[in-house]
Amino acid sequence: MAGKNLSRRERFMFVFTTTVAVSAGLFKFVIEPLHGQWKALNAEIKAKSVYIVKNRRLLNKYKSLEEEYIKFPSLSAAVESEEKEVLKALGSIEALYKSCSCNIQNVKPRTSKKIGSYKEISFEVTAEGNIESFSKILYQLETSEEMLRAKRFTITSRMGKGSNLKGIFLISKIIVD
């Protein structure tokens, strides 16, 4: 009834405005949320496919990883208490330094850190020796079967002591739970 009183131009504007309003409402309340859901699902699919590809690579390497794991019987057996591991690590560190003819001045155990499925215990070792013995120690730490690693080391010269150097090593050992 109200449309009969309107001119042709006014009816066109009314229909156009109503169409734009309905289209905007449809876009805002139907199309845009569906598009957002579609993008979120697409991103989730991409993340899952990357996860599947990584797991497939690990699955392909499973036998070789299992063979490597079997090589370390101390790791596959139940791990002894942390105190025994600390004592064992300290004993092997002391033997290592003695074999490289270095004098240990101080050993400070640090707090252990739980990282995922393993623990990392660390020690700060202060020793005195020459550069050859320190390089032997670093090499033997990196090739150690007991998972000993030198995380950080500092070597300084001792004034008036000739070729004697002072070394401070942060040595860590990994314990698998």
Secondary structure, DSSP 8 states (H G I E B T S, - for coil): -GGGGS-HHHHHHHHHHHHHHHHHHHIIIIIHHHHHHHHHHHHHHHHHHHHHHHHHHHHHTHHHHHHHHHT-HHHHS----HHHHHHHHHHHHHHHHHHTT-EEEEEEE---EEETTEEEEEEEEEEEE-HHHHHHHHHHHHT-TT-EEEEEEEEEE-TTSTT-EEEEEEEEEEEE-
